[in-house]
Amino acid sequence: MNDAVDAYWLEQTEGDVPVEDHWLSAREILCLGGLRFAKRRADWRLGRWTAKRALASYLNLPSDPHFLEDLEIQAAPSGAPEVFLFKERAAVTISLSHRAGTALCVVGLSGTILGCDLETVEKRGDRFVADFFTANEQTLIERTLVRERPLLVTLLWSAKESALKALHVGLRLDTASIDVSPADPAQRTEDLGQNPFAVSRPAPAPACWSPLRVRHAGAHVLFGWWRHADHLVRTVVLNPLR
């Protein structure tokens, strides 16, 4: 579609991250040095590596680790990541997530409302559903086979997390104000022509993403995609540029 928003995504795992830190900027090395716990340091490095590789591809820049030193990711006052190239603000928007040794980064044009999330598929109790999900979502869960509920609940929660990132509010916003409507994964994306954006990645194999919609505060609609593989659910939520 002509009015599509291109969102480029990339996943990396801990095994992809270089042992040395020569691909980090001086400021990022200082930030890394301030992290006390080994797991936090590993997650932080994984997220930065994934983001820099995704940005290099999206901006058509060299992916040599020494060049990546000039790509710097800083946290904005809202907590959202901001990108700087040669110390100048880059005209891109990114979102990051990591879980269980895997990181996901999604990149779009500056001004795109964008959020992504990774979640491990696991059983979450009835109290969790009652506390954090809308009446519509709870009805959808109740109508789902018991063995399929962990995937559905994880998907709904992940989409909420993505939407909170896209809106730059985090968990300060009541998750019950966000209502997620996933499409059937068997539904073909070409049958869903009203989804005004595309998601792509640097890989020859097709990406099996299914669409979803997120309604915020009963009116504001965000569009998104979700994917399940290797016990992880990925969600990407965007609002198209107008």
C-alpha positions in Angstrom: 0.0 0.0 0.0 1.2 3.5 -0.8 0.6 4.8 2.8 2.3 1.9 4.5 4.8 2.5 7.3 7.9 0.4 6.9 9.1 -1.1 10.2 12.3 -3.1 10.0 12.8 -5.8 12.6 15.8 -7.9 13.7 16.4 -10.6 16.3 19.7 -11.6 17.8 20.8 -14.0 20.5 23.5 -13.8 23.1 25.7 -16.0 20.8 25.7 -13.2 18.2 27.2 -10.6 20.4 31.0 -9.9 20.2 33.0 -10.7 23.3 34.8 -7.4 23.1 33.2 -3.9 23.5 34.8 -2.1 20.6 31.4 -1.6 19.0 30.2 0.5 21.9 30.6 4.3 22.2 32.6 5.8 25.1 29.3 6.8 26.8 27.8 3.4 26.4 30.9 1.8 27.9 30.5 4.0 30.9 26.9 3.0 31.2 27.8 -0.7 30.9 30.4 -0.3 33.7 27.7 1.0 36.0 25.7 -2.2 35.8 26.4 -4.4 38.8 24.9 -7.8 37.8 26.2 -10.1 35.1 22.7 -10.9 33.7 21.8 -7.2 33.5 25.1 -6.5 31.7 24.5 -9.4 29.2 20.9 -8.3 28.5 22.1 -4.7 28.0 24.9 -5.6 25.6 22.5 -7.9 23.7 19.9 -5.2 23.3 22.5 -2.6 22.1 24.1 -5.0 19.7 20.7 -6.0 18.2 19.7 -2.3 17.9 22.9 -1.3 16.2 22.8 -4.1 13.7 19.2 -3.3 12.9 20.0 0.4 12.5 22.9 -0.2 10.3 20.8 -2.2 7.9 17.9 0.3 8.0 20.1 3.3 7.4 22.2 1.5 4.8 25.4 1.9 6.9 28.4 -0.4 7.3 27.9 -3.1 9.9 31.6 -3.3 10.8 31.8 -3.4 14.6 34.2 -0.4 14.7 31.7 1.7 12.7 28.9 0.7 15.1 30.8 2.7 17.8 29.5 5.9 16.1 25.9 4.7 16.5 24.9 5.5 20.0 21.6 4.7 21.8 20.6 6.9 24.8 17.5 6.9 27.0 15.1 9.8 26.6 13.4 11.3 29.7 10.4 9.0 29.0 12.8 6.0 29.0 12.3 5.4 25.3 15.6 4.7 23.3 16.9 7.5 21.1 19.5 7.1 18.4 22.5 9.3 17.7 24.8 9.0 14.7 28.2 10.8 14.9 26.7 12.6 18.0 23.7 13.9 16.0 20.1 12.8 16.6 19.2 10.3 13.8 15.8 10.6 12.1 14.6 7.2 13.3 12.4 5.7 16.0 13.3 2.4 17.6 11.9 0.0 20.2 13.8 -2.7 22.0 12.9 -5.9 24.0 14.8 -8.9 25.3 13.8 -12.1 26.9 15.5 -15.5 27.6 18.7 -14.7 25.7 17.0 -13.2 22.6 16.6 -9.5 21.7 14.2 -7.9 19.2 14.6 -4.4 17.8 12.1 -2.6 15.5 13.1 0.5 13.5 10.9 3.0 11.8 11.0 6.6 10.5 11.3 9.4 13.0 7.8 10.3 14.2 6.4 6.8 13.9 4.6 5.6 17.0 6.3 2.3 17.6 6.7 -0.4 20.2 7.8 -4.0 20.4 7.9 -6.7 23.0 9.2 -10.3 23.6 7.5 -12.6 26.0 8.0 -16.2 27.0 4.9 -18.3 26.7 3.9 -19.5 30.2 0.8 -20.0 32.3 -0.5 -17.0 34.0 -3.2 -17.3 36.7 -6.8 -16.1 36.8 -5.9 -13.3 39.1 -3.4 -11.9 36.6 -6.1 -12.0 33.9 -8.7 -10.4 36.1 -6.3 -7.6 37.2 -4.8 -6.6 33.9 -7.2 -7.6 31.0 -10.3 -5.9 29.7 -13.8 -7.5 29.8 -13.5 -8.2 26.0 -10.1 -9.9 26.4 -11.3 -12.0 29.4 -14.3 -13.2 27.3 -11.9 -14.2 24.5 -9.7 -16.1 26.9 -12.7 -17.9 28.4 -13.8 -19.0 25.0 -10.4 -20.4 24.2 -9.4 -24.0 24.8 -7.6 -24.4 28.1 -4.4 -25.8 26.4 -4.3 -22.8 24.1 -4.8 -20.1 26.8 -1.1 -19.6 27.8 -0.3 -18.6 24.2 -3.3 -16.3 24.0 -2.7 -14.6 27.4 1.0 -14.1 26.5 0.1 -12.6 23.2 -2.4 -10.2 24.7 0.0 -9.1 27.4 2.9 -8.7 25.0 0.7 -6.5 22.7 -0.2 -4.4 25.7 3.5 -4.0 26.6 4.2 -3.0 23.0 1.4 -0.4 23.0 2.6 1.1 26.3 6.1 1.5 24.8 4.6 3.0 21.6 2.7 5.5 23.7 5.8 6.2 25.9 3.9 5.6 29.1 5.1 2.3 30.4 3.1 0.7 33.2 2.0 4.1 34.4 -1.1 3.6 32.2 -3.8 1.1 33.4 -3.4 -1.9 31.1 -7.2 -2.4 31.2 -7.5 0.8 29.1 -5.8 -1.1 26.3 -7.9 -3.7 24.4 -6.1 -6.1 22.1 -7.9 -7.9 19.2 -5.6 -10.5 17.5 -6.4 -12.0 14.2 -6.5 -15.8 13.6 -2.9 -16.8 12.6 -4.4 -18.8 9.7 -5.8 -15.7 8.2 -3.8 -14.6 5.2 -2.2 -11.1 5.5 -3.3 -10.3 1.9 -6.9 -10.7 3.0 -6.3 -7.9 5.6 -5.8 -4.9 3.3 -6.8 -2.3 6.0 -3.6 -2.8 7.9 -1.7 0.3 6.7 1.9 -0.8 7.4 4.4 -3.5 6.6 7.0 -5.3 8.7 10.2 -6.6 7.1 13.5 -8.2 8.1 16.9 -9.0 6.5 16.3 -12.7 5.8 15.4 -14.8 2.8 12.8 -16.9 4.6 9.3 -15.4 4.9 8.3 -14.0 8.3 5.1 -15.6 9.6 3.4 -12.6 11.2 -0.3 -12.3 12.0 -2.1 -8.9 12.4 -3.7 -7.5 15.5 -5.3 -4.2 16.6 -5.0 -2.3 19.8 -7.7 0.1 21.0 -6.6 2.6 23.5 -9.0 4.5 25.8 -11.9 3.2 23.7 -11.1 5.2 20.6 -7.4 5.5 19.5 -6.5 2.5 17.3 -3.0 1.2 16.9 -2.1 -1.5 14.4 0.3 -4.4 14.9 1.6 -7.8 14.2 2.4 -10.8 16.3 4.5 -14.0 15.8 5.1 -17.1 17.9 8.2 -19.3 17.5 10.7 -21.0 19.9 8.5 -20.5 23.0 8.5 -16.7 22.5 5.8 -14.4 21.4 6.8 -11.2 19.5 4.5 -8.3 19.1 5.0 -5.0 17.1 2.6 -2.1 17.5 2.6 1.0 15.3 0.5 3.9 14.4 0.8 4.9 10.7 2.1 8.3 9.7 -0.5 10.5 8.1 
